[in-house]
Amino acid sequence: MLRIIVDSGSSIKQAEKSEYNVDILPLRVIFEDKDYADEIEISNEEFYHKLIDEKLFPKTALPELESVQKLVEGYTKAGDEVLLITISSKISGTFNTISNMFKENEKVHVFDSMGAVGAIRYLVMEANKYRDKDIDFVLGKLEELRSKIHIMAIPETLEYLYRGGRLNRFEKILGDTLHIKPVIGFVNGEVKVIAKKLGLRGSMQYISKQLSELDCDTSYPIIASYSYNQSNLDALVNMCDEKYKQVMTIYDNLDPAIACHWGPNAFGFIFVSTH
């Protein structure tokens, strides 16, 4: 049997484990000198209270490695193959750490999503289609899909991405420029400014137009993501053509481990293009 494991950078919720047929490794969310297992020991409400009301700046850390080893080896000793899909290796050490942990175990396959959140959700959905196939076939399908996934978001501020090491100082200064509202996305697994537009509405229009310009594949749902506040996301959805609105079936309020780096009031789309 194929077992699929993701980290909580996927933003797949603990309550969705059965729906997606996965195990979820919680990343660690750190406030000052205390750390929490993402979504298990800290809820979204508690996280945003600390972030907004107490004005604490969070950090993140890898999943608890002893628990990872116990889970994976429990499956492989029972004869199962394990597919671990991680947050991009360019922004987290999870992929490299887990790859090294199991490099001698031929039943363990670690796949770099080169993204986060909805990108991992799509890869899980794809893997679930082919659970009865050979693992090399599954990995081939994931590689094919990975290159078609697009993540585009508008943060309220770039401060969290910058302080968390996801953006460089130049990109942070650009985001602070008067009237410029950057669109953030993944480029070759790294978080980058992918467009610079005048004002919030200009950036929203850019994202909405990308659905048609990149030929969004409507056989996959469009994932509408946000952190804390959904109002700007709703305005973005309303800018889109009806054919795209009909497949916006997944609304994802980001897990604390991801919201750490985006801050409150970020929003955007994750979608799959046809090529």
N, C-alpha and C positions, 0 to 999 in steps of 0.2 A: 504494500500500500504506500502511496505517496502522501507524506505529511508536509504541509506548508506552514512555515513560520515567518512572521514579519516582526519588525520592531514597531514601537508606537509612533515612530515617524511616519507611518502609513496613515495615521489618523483614523484607522479602522477602530471602532470603539469596542470595548470589552463586551458590550451587549450585542455586538454584531458578529462575534466569533463563530457562532453556529451557522449564521447565514452565509458567511464566507468560508466556512470550514477551515479555519486557521487557528494557530496559537499566536499570541501576541506577547512579545518581550517588552516590558515597560522600560523606556528610557528613564533616567533619573532627572528630576527637576530640583534644582538647588537654590534655596533662598538663604543668603548669609551662611550660617554654619549648619543648616538643617537640609537634608535632602529627602525627596519623596519619590515613590514609584509612580510614574505617570498614570493618571486616571484612577489608580488603585488606592493610593494614599493621599491624593489631592484631587479634588473635583475642579471643574471649570470655574464654579462660583468661588471656591476658596482661592484658586489661582489668581483670578482677576481682582479679588479683594486685596491680596497682597501686592499685586502689580499696580493697581490704580489708587486704592485708598491708602495703603501703607507706603506706596511709592518705593517698593523694593525692586532691585534689578535681579532677575533670575539668570542662572546658568543651567546647562544640561550636561549629563554624563552618560556613559554607556550603560546598557542593562547590567544587572547583577550576574557576573559571568559564571558563578557556581551554579546558579539556577538554569542558565542557558545550557551548560554542559550536562546537567542532570536530565533536562527535558530531551535534548537531542539524543544522548546516548541511550535513554530509555526506549526511544523509538527504534534506533538502529539495532539495538540488541534484540528487539522483537522481530527483526527482519524487514523493517520498513525503510524506504528511502526518504530522505529529508531534503526539502528545498527551502532554503532561507533567503528571503528577499529583503534587502536592507535599504535604508536611506543612502543617498549618494555617497560614495567614498570620498568625494571632493569636499564634503562639508561635515563628515562624521568619521570617526575611527571604527565604527561598528563593523563595516565590511571587512577591513583588514584584520581586525582582532579576531573575529569569528572564523575567517578563512584560515588563519594560522592555528586556531584551536583545533580545527578538524581536518587539517591538510593530509593526515594519514588515514582518514576514514573515507573510503570510496563511496559510502552510502550517503554522504553529506555533500550537497551542492549549494554553494553560496552565490547568489546572483545580485549584482550591483544594479539597483534601479536607475542610477544616474539622475535621480529626482527625489521626490518626497511626496507625502500626502496622497492625493488622488492618483499620481503616477503609479504608486505601489498598489493602490486599490485596483487599478486596471490590470496590472500584471497578475494579481491574485485571481481576478475574474477570468483572465486568459488561461492561467494554469489549471483552474478548475474545469475548464472545458475538455482538457486532455489528460485527466488523471489516470486514464486507463492506457495511456501511450507510454512508450519508452522515454526515459528522462532526457535523452539527447534531443528527441523530438520536441518535448516541452520547452527545453532551453532555447531551441531554435525559434520557436514561436514567440517566446518572450523577447529575444533579441530583435526579431522583426517588428514587434509592437513597440518596443522601447523607443525606437527612433522616430515614431509617429506621435508621441505624446508631447503635448505642449502645456506648460504651466505659465500663467500670466496673472499677475496680481498687483494691486496698488496698496502700499502700506500708508498709514497716516503719517508716519515718520520713518526715516531710515536709521534712527538712532539704535534700535534694537538689533537690526541686521549688522550694523557697523560694530557695535560693542560686542556682539557675539562672534565676530570674525567672519561673517558671511559676505560683507562688502568691504572694499578698500576705502581709504580716506578720500581719494579723488571722487569716487562715486557718492560718498556721503556728502561731500561739499556740493556736488552737482544737485543732489536732492534738496539741499538747503537753499538753493538759488531761488530768488523771488519769482513767483508765478510758474516755475517749472514743477510739473508733477510726473515723476518717472514711473514707468511700468517695469516691474521686476519679473524676471523669469529665469529659467535654467538654460544654460548654454554649455554643452559638453559636461554636464554634471555640476557646474558651478553656478552660483547665484550671481546674476548680472543685471545691470540696467539694460533693457532691450529696446526701450523707446523713451523719448523725452518730449512731453507735450505741455502745452500751455494750459494750466488749470486742471482741476479734477475732471471736469466734463470732457476735456480734450483727451485725457488718458482713458476714460471710460469708453468714449467713441472708438478709440484705437482698438481696444480689446474686443468690443462688439463686432467691429469690421473684420477682425482676424478670423472669426469663425468662417466667413465666406471666402476670404482671401487665401486661407490655408486649406480650404475645402474640408471642413469638419465632417468627419464620418459619423453620421447620425445613427449608425447601427450600434454605437456605443453611447451610453448616457453622457451628457455634459455634467461635470461635477462643479457645483457652485460652492465655493469655500469662503469662509469669513471668520474673523476672530472677534468675539464679544458682541458686536453690533451688526445687525443684518441690513440696516436701512440703505446703505450705499450699494450693497449687493442687489437689493431689490430694484434700485434705480438702474443698475447696469443690466439686469435681466430685462427690464422694460424697454431698453434700447434695442434689443435683439429681434431678429425676424421670428415670426411665429413658428416656423419649422424647427428652429433651434430651441425655442421655449418649451416645445412639446417633449424634448428629450432631456430637459434639465430636471431630472428625477432624483438627484442626490444633492442634498444641501448639507454641508459639513461645517459645523462649528469646530474649529481646529482644537486638537488636544493641547494641553499645557506645554508639552515638550516642543511643539512646533510654534505655538503662540509666543513662547519665550523669545523667539528670534524675529517675529513679525510685529509684536506688540498688539495692542487693542485696535480695533476698527480697520484692520486690513481686509481686503476682499478681492475676489477674482474668479477665474475659470480654469479648470483643467479639462482638456479635450483631446481627442484623437483625430489626426488628419488622415486623409486617404492615401497619402504618399509621403 
